[in-house]
Amino acid sequence: MARVCAVCGKGPVFGHHVSNANNKTARRWYPNLQTVRTLVDGATKRMRVCAACLKANRVAKAG
């Protein structure tokens, strides 16, 4: 699935743009996804991971 964190499953959140005239149109907030080379079962693999998971060290980065 696109635009979803491979570790925590965080995805887009839905809401509205609200104009000065209080008109509402649909919008989405996307997670801050980064493509990272990680170690999975001893092999390097590319994953899309959110910045919160990277900062919390939930991902073993390939060095």
Secondary structure, DSSP 8 states (H G I E B T S, - for coil): -TT--TTT----EEEEEE-TT--EEEEEE---EEEEEEEETTEEEEEEEEHHHHHTT-S-B--
